[in-house]
Amino acid sequence: MPPVSDSPTKAIAAPERSLVQRMEALQRANDIRSRRAQLKRDLKAGRQAIHELLLDPPEYLETAKVFDLMLAVPKYGRVKVNKILSTCRISPSKTIGGLSQRQRTELVELMRRR
C-alpha cells in the first residue's frame, strides 16, 4: 500500500499564451460573434432558412446553442422552442455541433411541419 501524502494536489493551469496568441484568439472570437449576429439578423428577416443551417452548419456555428438559434426564427418564442426541443429529446443547452444526425433530421422535420 503506497504511503498517503499530506501535500495538497497541484492544480493544472492552462498554458501561458503570448500576446500574439491572445490577440489572434480574440480576433477569431470577435469574427465568430459578428458572423453569428449577422446570421441571426438574416434568420429574422427571412433571408436564411434554419433547416439548411441545422443539417449542414458552417464551422462558426458549431459552438452556438440550438435554443438561441431557433429563437432568431420568426414566430418561434421560448415556449415553442422548448416544446420542440423536448419533443426531439434535445437539451436547451445543446450546441449545434453537438447534435447527432438523428436529432438534426428530427428537428428539421418537426420545424417544417409547423
Residue frames as a rotation matrix with the C-alpha (Angstrom) as fourth column:
MET 1
0.589 0.808 0.000 0.00
0.808 -0.589 0.000 0.00
0.000 0.000 -1.000 0.00
PRO 2
-0.172 -0.696 0.697 1.53
0.622 -0.626 -0.471 3.35
0.764 0.352 0.540 -1.02
PRO 3
-0.597 -0.094 -0.796 2.10
0.757 -0.395 -0.521 5.97
-0.266 -0.914 0.307 1.67
VAL 4
0.498 0.836 0.230 -0.52
0.862 -0.507 -0.021 8.70
0.099 0.208 -0.973 1.96
SER 5
-0.588 -0.727 0.354 0.79
0.708 -0.674 -0.209 12.16
0.391 0.128 0.911 1.19
ASP 6
0.012 0.561 -0.828 -0.27
0.826 -0.472 -0.308 15.20
-0.564 -0.680 -0.469 3.19
SER 7
-0.810 -0.362 -0.461 0.63
0.079 -0.847 0.526 17.67
-0.581 0.390 0.715 0.44
PRO 8
0.219 0.941 -0.257 -2.27
-0.194 -0.216 -0.957 19.22
-0.956 0.259 0.135 -1.50
THR 9
0.110 -0.116 0.987 -2.72
0.862 0.505 -0.037 18.20
-0.494 0.855 0.155 -5.11
LYS 10
-0.695 -0.418 -0.585 -1.40
0.074 -0.851 0.520 20.70
-0.715 0.318 0.623 -7.61
ALA 11
0.500 0.865 -0.048 -3.96
0.143 -0.137 -0.980 22.26
-0.854 0.484 -0.193 -9.91
ILE 12
-0.364 -0.575 0.733 -3.07
0.832 0.154 0.534 22.08
-0.420 0.803 0.422 -13.57
ALA 13
0.021 0.313 -0.949 -3.18
-0.039 -0.949 -0.314 25.57
-0.999 0.044 -0.007 -15.04
ALA 14
0.898 0.293 0.327 -3.88
0.332 0.037 -0.943 26.49
-0.288 0.955 -0.064 -18.62
PRO 15
0.012 -0.961 0.278 -0.76
0.988 0.054 0.143 27.02
-0.153 0.273 0.950 -20.67
GLU 16
-0.022 -0.122 -0.992 0.56
0.179 -0.977 0.116 30.55
-0.984 -0.176 0.043 -20.86
ARG 17
0.461 0.210 0.862 -0.18
0.879 0.027 -0.476 32.29
-0.123 0.977 -0.172 -24.14
SER 18
-0.684 -0.726 -0.072 1.80
0.689 -0.676 0.261 35.02
-0.238 0.128 0.963 -25.76
LEU 19
-0.365 0.525 -0.769 0.28
-0.132 -0.847 -0.516 38.39
-0.922 -0.086 0.378 -26.52
VAL 20
-0.698 0.058 -0.713 0.11
-0.715 -0.086 0.693 37.50
-0.021 0.995 0.102 -30.22
GLN 21
-0.870 0.381 -0.314 -1.73
0.311 0.917 0.252 34.24
0.383 0.121 -0.916 -29.48
ARG 22
-0.485 0.715 -0.504 -4.21
0.613 -0.133 -0.779 36.03
-0.623 -0.687 -0.374 -27.22
MET 23
-0.416 0.305 -0.857 -4.85
-0.489 -0.869 -0.072 38.71
-0.767 0.390 0.510 -29.83
GLU 24
-0.840 0.097 -0.534 -5.41
-0.452 0.421 0.787 36.08
0.301 0.902 -0.310 -32.55
ALA 25
-0.743 0.592 -0.313 -7.87
0.661 0.722 -0.204 34.22
0.105 -0.358 -0.928 -30.31
LEU 26
-0.387 0.589 -0.710 -9.68
0.253 -0.673 -0.696 37.47
-0.887 -0.448 0.112 -29.55
GLN 27
-0.609 0.105 -0.787 -9.88
-0.709 -0.516 0.480 38.29
-0.356 0.850 0.388 -33.27
ARG 28
-0.886 0.288 -0.362 -11.30
0.029 0.816 0.577 34.81
0.462 0.501 -0.732 -34.05
ALA 29
-0.581 0.687 -0.437 -13.88
0.754 0.253 -0.606 35.16
-0.306 -0.681 -0.665 -31.27
ASN 30
-0.386 0.417 -0.823 -14.95
-0.187 -0.909 -0.373 38.60
-0.903 0.010 0.429 -32.49
ASP 31
-0.784 0.053 -0.619 -15.24
-0.618 0.030 0.786 37.30
0.060 0.998 0.010 -36.04
ILE 32
-0.817 0.490 -0.303 -17.43
0.460 0.872 0.168 34.39
0.347 -0.002 -0.938 -34.91
ARG 33
-0.454 0.660 -0.599 -19.65
0.569 -0.303 -0.765 36.70
-0.686 -0.688 -0.238 -32.84
SER 34
-0.448 0.281 -0.849 -20.18
-0.536 -0.844 0.004 39.15
-0.715 0.457 0.529 -35.70
ARG 35
-0.857 0.133 -0.499 -20.93
-0.388 0.471 0.792 36.34
0.340 0.872 -0.351 -38.19
ARG 36
-0.708 0.623 -0.333 -23.46
0.703 0.665 -0.250 34.80
0.066 -0.411 -0.909 -35.80
ALA 37
-0.412 0.554 -0.724 -25.11
0.187 -0.726 -0.662 38.18
-0.892 -0.407 0.196 -35.22
GLN 38
-0.613 0.155 -0.775 -25.45
-0.744 -0.441 0.501 38.70
-0.264 0.884 0.386 -38.97
LEU 39
-0.889 0.272 -0.367 -26.84
0.068 0.873 0.483 35.19
0.452 0.404 -0.795 -39.35
LYS 40
-0.569 0.705 -0.424 -29.47
0.712 0.164 -0.683 35.85
-0.412 -0.690 -0.595 -36.68
ARG 41
-0.389 0.413 -0.823 -30.48
-0.355 -0.892 -0.280 39.06
-0.850 0.184 0.494 -38.45
ASP 42
-0.756 0.069 -0.651 -30.78
-0.630 0.196 0.752 37.10
0.179 0.978 -0.104 -41.71
LEU 43
-0.831 0.484 -0.276 -32.93
0.517 0.854 -0.058 34.46
0.208 -0.191 -0.959 -39.99
LYS 44
-0.432 0.674 -0.599 -35.20
0.416 -0.440 -0.795 37.13
-0.800 -0.593 -0.090 -38.52
ALA 45
-0.324 0.257 -0.910 -35.58
-0.654 -0.756 0.019 38.83
-0.683 0.602 0.413 -41.90
GLY 46
0.613 0.608 0.505 -36.27
-0.126 0.705 -0.698 35.52
-0.780 0.364 0.509 -43.68
ARG 47
0.496 -0.505 -0.706 -33.17
-0.867 -0.240 -0.437 35.74
0.052 0.829 -0.557 -45.90
GLN 48
-0.634 -0.723 -0.275 -31.78
-0.657 0.691 -0.303 32.48
0.409 -0.012 -0.913 -44.48
ALA 49
0.510 0.792 -0.335 -33.55
-0.494 0.589 0.639 29.17
0.704 -0.160 0.692 -43.76
ILE 50
0.155 -0.427 0.891 -32.76
-0.965 0.126 0.228 27.47
-0.210 -0.895 -0.393 -40.48
HIS 51
0.903 0.289 0.318 -33.26
-0.246 0.954 -0.170 23.99
-0.353 0.075 0.933 -41.98
GLU 52
0.739 -0.667 -0.092 -30.07
0.161 0.308 -0.938 24.03
0.654 0.678 0.335 -44.05
LEU 53
0.058 -0.723 0.689 -28.10
-0.753 -0.484 -0.445 25.50
0.655 -0.493 -0.572 -41.13
LEU 54
0.373 0.145 0.916 -29.16
-0.831 0.491 0.261 22.67
-0.412 -0.859 0.304 -38.84
LEU 55
0.971 0.054 0.231 -28.45
0.042 0.919 -0.392 19.95
-0.234 0.391 0.890 -41.40
ASP 56
0.348 -0.893 0.285 -25.10
0.877 0.202 -0.436 21.33
0.332 0.402 0.853 -42.57
PRO 57
0.921 0.094 -0.377 -23.86
0.278 -0.838 0.470 24.04
-0.271 -0.538 -0.798 -40.19
PRO 58
0.540 -0.791 0.287 -20.91
-0.076 -0.385 -0.920 26.27
0.838 0.474 -0.268 -41.07
GLU 59
-0.147 -0.726 -0.671 -17.88
0.653 0.438 -0.618 25.97
0.743 -0.529 0.410 -38.78
TYR 60
-0.837 -0.230 0.497 -18.54
-0.123 -0.805 -0.580 29.24
0.533 -0.547 0.645 -36.93
LEU 61
0.023 0.950 0.312 -21.95
-0.813 -0.164 0.559 27.93
0.582 -0.267 0.768 -35.88
GLU 62
-0.120 -0.128 -0.984 -20.75
0.106 0.984 -0.141 24.64
0.987 -0.121 -0.105 -34.35
THR 63
-0.773 -0.286 -0.566 -20.48
0.557 0.121 -0.821 26.04
0.303 -0.951 0.066 -30.79
ALA 64
-0.700 0.604 0.380 -23.71
-0.603 -0.786 0.140 28.08
0.383 -0.132 0.914 -30.88
LYS 65
-0.768 0.509 0.389 -26.66
-0.072 0.535 -0.842 26.91
-0.637 -0.674 -0.374 -28.81
VAL 66
-0.754 0.570 0.327 -29.57
0.596 0.383 0.706 25.36
0.277 0.727 -0.628 -30.74
PHE 67
0.066 0.815 -0.575 -32.02
0.944 -0.237 -0.228 27.21
-0.322 -0.528 -0.786 -28.46
ASP 68
-0.158 -0.205 -0.966 -30.53
0.127 -0.974 0.186 30.64
-0.979 -0.093 0.180 -29.27
LEU 69
-0.968 -0.237 -0.078 -30.50
-0.056 -0.097 0.994 29.99
-0.243 0.967 0.080 -33.00
MET 70
-0.530 0.836 0.145 -34.13
0.802 0.438 0.406 28.84
0.275 0.331 -0.902 -33.01
LEU 71
0.047 0.541 -0.840 -35.20
0.731 -0.591 -0.340 31.95
-0.680 -0.598 -0.423 -31.10
ALA 72
-0.643 -0.371 -0.670 -33.98
-0.124 -0.813 0.569 34.06
-0.756 0.448 0.477 -34.02
VAL 73
-0.870 0.390 0.302 -36.55
0.442 0.346 0.828 32.44
0.218 0.854 -0.473 -36.34
PRO 74
-0.695 0.671 0.258 -39.77
-0.661 -0.738 0.137 34.48
0.282 -0.075 0.956 -36.72
LYS 75
0.294 0.955 -0.046 -42.80
-0.752 0.261 0.606 33.09
0.590 -0.144 0.794 -34.83
TYR 76
0.291 -0.260 -0.921 -40.59
0.465 0.880 -0.101 30.95
0.836 -0.398 0.377 -32.58
GLY 77
0.359 -0.112 0.926 -40.62
-0.706 -0.682 0.191 32.05
0.611 -0.722 -0.325 -28.96
ARG 78
-0.564 -0.661 0.494 -39.27
-0.814 0.345 -0.468 30.43
0.139 -0.666 -0.733 -25.82
VAL 79
0.014 0.658 0.753 -42.33
-0.653 0.576 -0.491 28.23
-0.757 -0.485 0.437 -25.25
LYS 80
0.880 0.357 -0.314 -42.47
-0.460 0.472 -0.752 26.85
-0.121 0.806 0.580 -28.79
VAL 81
0.149 -0.915 -0.376 -38.70
-0.710 0.166 -0.684 26.30
0.688 0.369 -0.625 -28.94
ASN 82
-0.551 -0.326 0.768 -38.69
-0.813 0.418 -0.405 24.48
-0.189 -0.848 -0.496 -25.59
LYS 83
0.398 0.792 0.463 -41.62
-0.566 0.609 -0.556 22.32
-0.722 -0.041 0.690 -26.71
ILE 84
0.808 -0.145 -0.571 -39.88
-0.499 0.348 -0.794 21.35
0.314 0.926 0.209 -29.96
LEU 85
-0.207 -0.978 -0.011 -36.59
-0.777 0.171 -0.606 20.61
0.595 -0.117 -0.795 -28.23
SER 86
-0.404 0.092 0.910 -38.24
-0.753 0.531 -0.388 18.44
-0.519 -0.843 -0.145 -25.58
THR 87
0.730 0.684 0.019 -40.19
-0.518 0.570 -0.638 16.55
-0.447 0.456 0.770 -28.28
CYS 88
0.675 -0.554 -0.488 -36.88
-0.356 0.335 -0.872 15.80
0.647 0.762 0.029 -30.05
ARG 89
0.895 -0.320 -0.309 -35.20
0.437 0.504 0.745 14.95
-0.083 -0.802 0.591 -26.71
ILE 90
0.021 -0.875 0.483 -32.64
0.654 -0.354 -0.669 17.74
0.757 0.330 0.565 -27.10
SER 91
0.059 -0.103 -0.993 -31.32
0.933 -0.349 0.092 19.73
-0.356 -0.932 0.076 -24.15
PRO 92
0.940 0.325 0.105 -31.75
0.341 -0.885 -0.316 23.53
-0.010 0.333 -0.943 -24.47
SER 93
0.569 -0.790 -0.226 -28.03
-0.452 -0.530 0.717 23.89
-0.687 -0.306 -0.659 -23.71
LYS 94
0.326 -0.421 0.846 -27.01
0.628 0.765 0.139 21.61
-0.706 0.487 0.514 -26.60
THR 95
-0.230 -0.473 -0.851 -24.76
-0.408 -0.747 0.525 23.15
-0.884 0.467 -0.021 -29.25
ILE 96
0.617 0.440 -0.652 -25.33
-0.748 0.071 -0.660 22.86
-0.244 0.895 0.373 -33.00
GLY 97
-0.120 -0.780 -0.614 -22.14
-0.836 0.413 -0.362 20.84
0.536 0.470 -0.701 -33.38
GLY 98
-0.804 -0.216 0.554 -23.19
-0.552 0.618 -0.560 18.51
-0.222 -0.756 -0.616 -30.57
LEU 99
0.251 0.967 0.047 -26.37
-0.821 0.239 -0.519 17.34
-0.513 0.092 0.853 -32.30
SER 100
-0.509 -0.316 0.801 -26.48
0.096 0.904 0.417 13.79
-0.856 0.289 -0.430 -33.61
GLN 101
-0.979 0.143 -0.144 -27.68
-0.159 -0.102 0.982 13.12
0.126 0.984 0.123 -37.14
ARG 102
-0.439 0.865 -0.244 -30.94
0.827 0.495 0.266 11.71
0.351 -0.085 -0.933 -35.74
GLN 103
-0.110 0.379 -0.919 -31.52
0.715 -0.612 -0.338 14.87
-0.690 -0.694 -0.204 -33.70
ARG 104
-0.791 -0.253 -0.557 -30.77
-0.151 -0.801 0.579 17.10
-0.593 0.543 0.595 -36.70
THR 105
-0.892 0.449 -0.055 -33.20
0.055 0.229 0.972 15.35
0.449 0.864 -0.229 -39.04
GLU 106
-0.256 0.828 -0.499 -35.92
0.951 0.309 0.026 15.01
0.176 -0.468 -0.866 -36.39
LEU 107
-0.303 0.072 -0.950 -35.61
0.466 -0.859 -0.214 18.70
-0.831 -0.507 0.227 -35.51
VAL 108
-0.911 -0.068 -0.407 -35.78
-0.296 -0.580 0.759 19.83
-0.288 0.811 0.508 -39.15
GLU 109
-0.721 0.687 -0.090 -38.78
0.415 0.532 0.739 17.57
0.555 0.495 -0.668 -39.88
LEU 110
-0.132 0.684 -0.717 -40.64
0.973 -0.047 -0.224 18.89
-0.187 -0.728 -0.660 -36.86
MET 111
-0.441 -0.088 -0.893 -39.89
0.159 -0.987 0.019 22.52
-0.883 -0.133 0.450 -37.74
ARG 112
-0.989 0.084 -0.118 -41.03
-0.131 -0.175 0.976 22.04
0.061 0.981 0.184 -41.34
ARG 113
-0.472 0.864 -0.178 -44.42
0.782 0.503 0.368 20.80
0.407 0.035 -0.913 -40.11
ARG 114
-0.002 0.470 -0.883 -45.06
0.849 -0.466 -0.251 23.94
-0.529 -0.749 -0.398 -38.05
